[in-house]
Amino acid sequence: MSRFASYGLVATVAAMSIGIAAAQSSAQSPNGVKTLDPPGAIKVEGTWSLGTRAGDLVFVAGMQGVDPATNKLVPDAEARVRQAFLNIRTIAQSEGASLQDCVRLTVYVSDLKRVAPLVDKVQAELWGKPPYPPRTMVEVRRLFDDDLIEIDSVFYAPQKK
């Protein structure tokens, strides 16, 4: 291989690498699914993302009551439930949705009898008034970090054309 051909190969590989890096930094799949990581949100640790936008839908990962300032669980039970909802709201708002645009909530709790009333109270405070989104609440044996709640949600947020 001539010196010029090897330079051409190096240039091609470098251009491909730059293209791959640019594609990764855009955080968008080939089909346009956008990964979300808005300012003010909690920090992700591990192989998951806070949420994604796929068309007019925003999918938010299961949120716990983690304080974005410390990235640690809020100690008080009711405050932790509230923080989980606030974490969801932060991600939804980053894509132009409000809590009223929520089309689905799945709430996982470690103690249904103790936590369900807190969920009802906090959700009523944050939503203000009905209508509330469809919701499923399930008691599970254990949640990450031995937490008491994790909330999974989906929002409708039409893309601006």
Secondary structure, 3 states (H helix, E strand, C coil): CCHHHHHHHHHHHHHHHHHHHHHHHHCECCCCCEEECCCCCCCCCCCCCCEEEECCEEEEEEECCEECCCCEECCCHHHHHHHHHHHHHHHHHCCCCCHHHEEEEEEEECCHHHHHHHHHHHHHHHHCCCCCCCEEEEECCCCHHHCCEEEEEEEECCCCC
